[in-house]
Amino acid sequence: MAEHRRAARLDQPREPSRISLPRYDPETFGQWAEAIARFMGTARFLVYMTVVVLGWIGWNTLAPADLRFDPYTFTFLTLMLSVQASYAAPLILLAQNRQADRDRVSLEEDRRRAEMQKADTEYLAREIASLRVSMGEVATRDFLRSELGRLAEELDEQALRRHRLQRRTADESFPEDGDRRGETAGERRGQADRRRQQQ
């Protein structure tokens, strides 16, 4: 009663009547269509079809007249080949559409992976650049060797100066200098060297 009243109301739109078609799984049907299209694109299908057509024509040409089911114009054979072609074209198109969908998904996946690899490459490039900058501030082996060599040369020069200074002070503070004030500085140095050699 309530449903009848509801259908009779004019202030509500009428629900469209739908024809209930048999339900099918599109994925299963697509796989089946791809299998058929794949089989139709093989040499085996061409050989089977050629054998059937030649057998059909041979039977309807060479068999006794009362056993022939399709006379010379082969109308039924033409009809069967037309039906086969009319079903083959949509099945092939369906298989191509599914392949195009798979190719599109694969292309998107490849593009996503390429973007990830590009981001990873840029990140690694930035890391390598930062490592180069930080390595520029770190002392390398060659730098340490050159610095140590320079320091060793400076120490040698300072030791030589100190040695010369000690020689001068030793020459000037020699105990016999008071007796030999009239001697030159070169003579005093020569005498100091001889004394050192004797010691």
C-alpha positions as CSV (number, residue, x, y, z in Angstrom):
1,M,0.0,0.0,0.0
2,A,2.8,2.4,1.0
3,E,4.7,1.7,-2.2
4,H,1.6,2.2,-4.2
5,R,1.0,5.6,-2.5
6,R,4.6,6.6,-3.0
7,A,4.4,5.8,-6.7
8,A,1.3,7.8,-7.1
9,R,2.7,11.0,-5.6
10,L,3.3,13.7,-8.0
11,D,5.8,15.7,-5.9
12,Q,8.5,13.1,-6.2
13,P,10.3,12.0,-9.4
14,R,9.5,8.6,-10.8
15,E,12.3,6.1,-10.5
16,P,13.5,4.9,-13.9
17,S,12.8,1.4,-14.7
18,R,15.9,-0.6,-15.5
19,I,16.3,-3.7,-17.5
20,S,18.2,-6.2,-15.5
21,L,20.9,-7.7,-17.7
22,P,22.9,-10.8,-16.7
23,R,25.9,-9.9,-14.6
24,Y,29.4,-10.9,-15.5
25,D,32.9,-10.3,-14.2
26,P,34.6,-7.8,-16.5
27,E,38.0,-9.0,-15.5
28,T,37.2,-12.6,-16.3
29,F,35.6,-11.6,-19.6
30,G,38.6,-9.5,-20.5
31,Q,41.0,-12.3,-19.8
32,W,38.9,-14.6,-21.9
33,A,38.8,-12.1,-24.7
34,E,42.6,-11.6,-24.5
35,A,43.1,-15.4,-24.7
36,I,40.9,-15.6,-27.8
37,A,42.6,-12.6,-29.5
38,R,46.0,-14.0,-28.6
39,F,45.0,-17.4,-30.1
40,M,43.6,-15.8,-33.3
41,G,47.0,-14.0,-33.8
42,T,48.9,-17.3,-34.0
43,A,49.9,-19.4,-36.9
44,R,48.1,-22.4,-35.4
45,F,44.7,-20.6,-35.7
46,L,45.4,-19.8,-39.4
47,V,46.3,-23.4,-40.0
48,Y,43.2,-24.7,-38.2
49,M,41.0,-22.2,-40.1
50,T,42.5,-23.1,-43.4
51,V,42.0,-26.8,-42.8
52,V,38.3,-26.2,-41.8
53,V,37.6,-24.1,-44.8
54,L,39.3,-26.5,-47.2
55,G,37.4,-29.4,-45.6
56,W,34.2,-27.6,-45.8
57,I,34.6,-26.7,-49.5
58,G,35.9,-30.2,-50.3
59,W,33.1,-31.9,-48.5
60,N,30.4,-29.8,-50.2
61,T,32.0,-30.2,-53.6
62,L,33.1,-33.8,-53.7
63,A,30.6,-35.5,-51.4
64,P,27.5,-37.1,-52.7
65,A,24.7,-34.7,-53.4
66,D,22.4,-35.9,-50.6
67,L,25.2,-35.5,-48.0
68,R,26.2,-31.9,-49.0
69,F,24.9,-29.4,-46.4
70,D,26.1,-26.3,-48.1
71,P,25.9,-26.3,-52.0
72,Y,28.4,-24.6,-54.3
73,T,27.9,-21.0,-53.4
74,F,28.8,-21.9,-49.8
75,T,26.4,-19.4,-48.3
76,F,26.5,-21.0,-44.8
77,L,30.3,-20.9,-44.9
78,T,30.2,-17.2,-45.8
79,L,27.8,-16.6,-42.9
80,M,30.0,-18.5,-40.4
81,L,33.1,-16.5,-41.5
82,S,31.2,-13.3,-41.2
83,V,30.0,-14.1,-37.7
84,Q,33.6,-15.1,-36.8
85,A,34.9,-11.8,-38.2
86,S,32.2,-9.8,-36.5
87,Y,33.1,-11.3,-33.1
88,A,36.8,-11.3,-33.7
89,A,37.1,-7.5,-34.2
90,P,35.5,-6.5,-30.9
91,L,37.5,-9.2,-29.0
92,I,40.7,-7.9,-30.5
93,L,39.7,-4.3,-29.7
94,L,38.9,-5.3,-26.1
95,A,42.3,-7.0,-25.8
96,Q,44.0,-3.9,-27.3
97,N,42.2,-1.6,-24.8
98,R,43.3,-3.8,-21.9
99,Q,46.9,-3.8,-23.2
100,A,46.7,0.0,-23.5
101,D,45.5,0.2,-19.9
102,R,48.4,-2.0,-18.8
103,D,50.8,0.1,-20.8
104,R,49.5,3.3,-19.2
105,V,49.8,1.9,-15.7
106,S,53.3,0.7,-16.5
107,L,54.2,4.1,-18.0
108,E,53.0,5.8,-14.8
109,E,55.0,3.4,-12.7
110,D,58.1,4.1,-14.8
111,R,57.5,7.8,-14.6
112,R,57.1,7.5,-10.8
113,R,60.3,5.5,-10.5
114,A,62.2,8.0,-12.7
115,E,61.0,10.8,-10.5
116,M,62.2,8.9,-7.4
117,Q,65.6,8.2,-9.0
118,K,65.9,11.8,-10.0
119,A,65.2,12.9,-6.5
120,D,67.6,10.4,-5.1
121,T,70.3,11.5,-7.6
122,E,69.8,15.2,-6.6
123,Y,70.0,14.3,-2.9
124,L,73.2,12.3,-3.5
125,A,74.6,15.2,-5.6
126,R,73.9,17.6,-2.7
127,E,75.4,15.2,-0.2
128,I,78.6,14.9,-2.3
129,A,78.8,18.7,-2.7
130,S,78.5,19.1,1.1
131,L,81.2,16.5,1.6
132,R,83.5,18.3,-0.8
133,V,82.9,21.5,1.1
134,S,83.6,19.9,4.4
135,M,86.6,18.0,3.0
136,G,88.0,21.4,1.9
137,E,88.2,22.4,5.5
138,V,89.9,19.1,6.6
139,A,93.7,18.9,6.5
140,T,94.9,16.5,3.9
141,R,98.1,14.4,4.1
142,D,100.0,16.6,1.6
143,F,98.9,19.7,3.5
144,L,100.3,18.2,6.7
145,R,103.5,17.2,5.1
146,S,104.1,20.7,3.7
147,E,103.3,22.3,7.0
148,L,105.6,19.9,8.9
149,G,108.3,20.5,6.4
150,R,107.9,24.3,6.8
151,L,108.0,24.0,10.6
152,A,111.1,21.8,10.4
153,E,112.9,24.4,8.3
154,E,111.9,27.1,10.7
155,L,113.2,25.1,13.6
156,D,116.5,24.4,11.8
157,E,116.9,28.1,11.1
158,Q,116.2,29.0,14.7
159,A,118.6,26.3,15.9
160,L,121.3,27.7,13.5
161,R,120.7,31.2,14.8
162,R,120.8,30.0,18.4
163,H,124.1,28.2,17.7
164,R,125.6,31.3,16.1
165,L,124.5,33.4,19.0
166,Q,126.0,31.0,21.4
167,R,129.3,31.1,19.5
168,R,129.3,34.8,19.5
169,T,128.6,35.0,23.2
170,A,131.2,32.3,23.9
171,D,133.8,34.3,21.8
172,E,133.0,37.5,23.5
173,S,133.0,36.1,27.1
174,F,136.3,34.2,26.7
175,P,138.4,34.5,29.9
176,E,141.6,35.6,28.1
177,D,139.9,38.4,26.3
178,G,141.2,40.9,28.9
179,D,144.8,40.1,28.1
180,R,144.3,40.2,24.3
181,R,142.3,43.3,23.8
182,G,144.4,44.3,20.9
183,E,143.6,41.2,18.9
184,T,141.0,41.3,16.2
185,A,137.7,39.5,16.5
186,G,138.7,37.1,13.7
187,E,141.8,36.0,15.5
188,R,139.8,35.5,18.7
189,R,137.3,33.3,16.9
190,G,140.0,31.2,15.3
191,Q,141.6,30.6,18.7
192,A,138.2,29.7,20.2
193,D,137.6,27.2,17.4
194,R,141.0,25.6,18.0
195,R,140.3,25.2,21.6
196,R,137.0,23.5,20.9
197,Q,138.7,21.1,18.6
198,Q,141.3,20.3,21.2
199,Q,138.6,19.6,23.8
